[in-house]
Amino acid sequence: MTVQKDKQITRKDFLKGVGVSVAGVAMTGAVGSLLTACAEKETDSKAAGASDSVKRPEWPFKYTKLDVEKVKARAFNAYKTKGG
């Protein structure tokens, strides 16, 4: 007579397997982002020209006082048009 044991997985083994799987997926994603970060940037003339034409605002931004009534009206209109 052979004794047949039902192989049951414990909670500890299950969580260990899930942790290893999640770590593997995270490492795969990290390797992919490292590979794209190491790639050379394109030296396309269009891309270089497009970045120069965009004017970036100066930082830190200058403080401007807001009109409370205009802010209220804008928030109310945004709430009504965007559906809350």
CYANA upper distance limits for C-alpha pairs under 8 A (distance plus 0.5 A):
  9 ILE  CA     13 ASP  CA      6.84
  9 ILE  CA     14 PHE  CA      7.12
 10 THR  CA     14 PHE  CA      6.72
 11 ARG  CA     15 LEU  CA      6.64
 12 LYS  CA     16 LYS  CA      6.62
 13 ASP  CA     17 GLY  CA      6.68
 14 PHE  CA     18 VAL  CA      6.76
 15 LEU  CA     19 GLY  CA      6.56
 16 LYS  CA     20 VAL  CA      6.77
 17 GLY  CA     21 SER  CA      6.69
 18 VAL  CA     22 VAL  CA      6.65
 19 GLY  CA     23 ALA  CA      6.61
 20 VAL  CA     24 GLY  CA      6.63
 21 SER  CA     25 VAL  CA      6.81
 22 VAL  CA     26 ALA  CA      6.67
 23 ALA  CA     27 MET  CA      6.59
 24 GLY  CA     28 THR  CA      6.66
 25 VAL  CA     29 GLY  CA      6.82
 26 ALA  CA     30 ALA  CA      6.68
 27 MET  CA     31 VAL  CA      6.61
 28 THR  CA     32 GLY  CA      6.83
 29 GLY  CA     33 SER  CA      6.84
 30 ALA  CA     34 LEU  CA      6.68
 31 VAL  CA     35 LEU  CA      6.71
 32 GLY  CA     36 THR  CA      6.96
 33 SER  CA     37 ALA  CA      6.61
 34 LEU  CA     38 CYS  CA      6.74
 35 LEU  CA     39 ALA  CA      7.04
 42 GLU  CA     47 ALA  CA      8.38
 43 THR  CA     47 ALA  CA      7.79
 43 THR  CA     48 ALA  CA      7.47
 44 ASP  CA     48 ALA  CA      6.86
 45 SER  CA     49 GLY  CA      6.56
 46 LYS  CA     50 ALA  CA      6.53
 47 ALA  CA     51 SER  CA      6.92
 48 ALA  CA     52 ASP  CA      7.12
 49 GLY  CA     53 SER  CA      6.95
 50 ALA  CA     54 VAL  CA      7.35
 57 PRO  CA     61 PHE  CA      8.14
 66 LEU  CA     70 LYS  CA      8.41
 66 LEU  CA     71 VAL  CA      7.81
 67 ASP  CA     71 VAL  CA      6.85
 68 VAL  CA     72 LYS  CA      6.69
 69 GLU  CA     73 ALA  CA      6.68
 70 LYS  CA     74 ARG  CA      6.55
 71 VAL  CA     75 ALA  CA      6.58
 72 LYS  CA     76 PHE  CA      6.58
 73 ALA  CA     77 ASN  CA      6.61
 74 ARG  CA     78 ALA  CA      6.57
 75 ALA  CA     79 TYR  CA      6.58
 76 PHE  CA     80 LYS  CA      6.78
 77 ASN  CA     81 THR  CA      6.54
 78 ALA  CA     82 LYS  CA      6.18
 78 ALA  CA     84 GLY  CA      8.30
 79 TYR  CA     83 GLY  CA      6.30
 79 TYR  CA     84 GLY  CA      5.08
 80 LYS  CA     84 GLY  CA      6.85
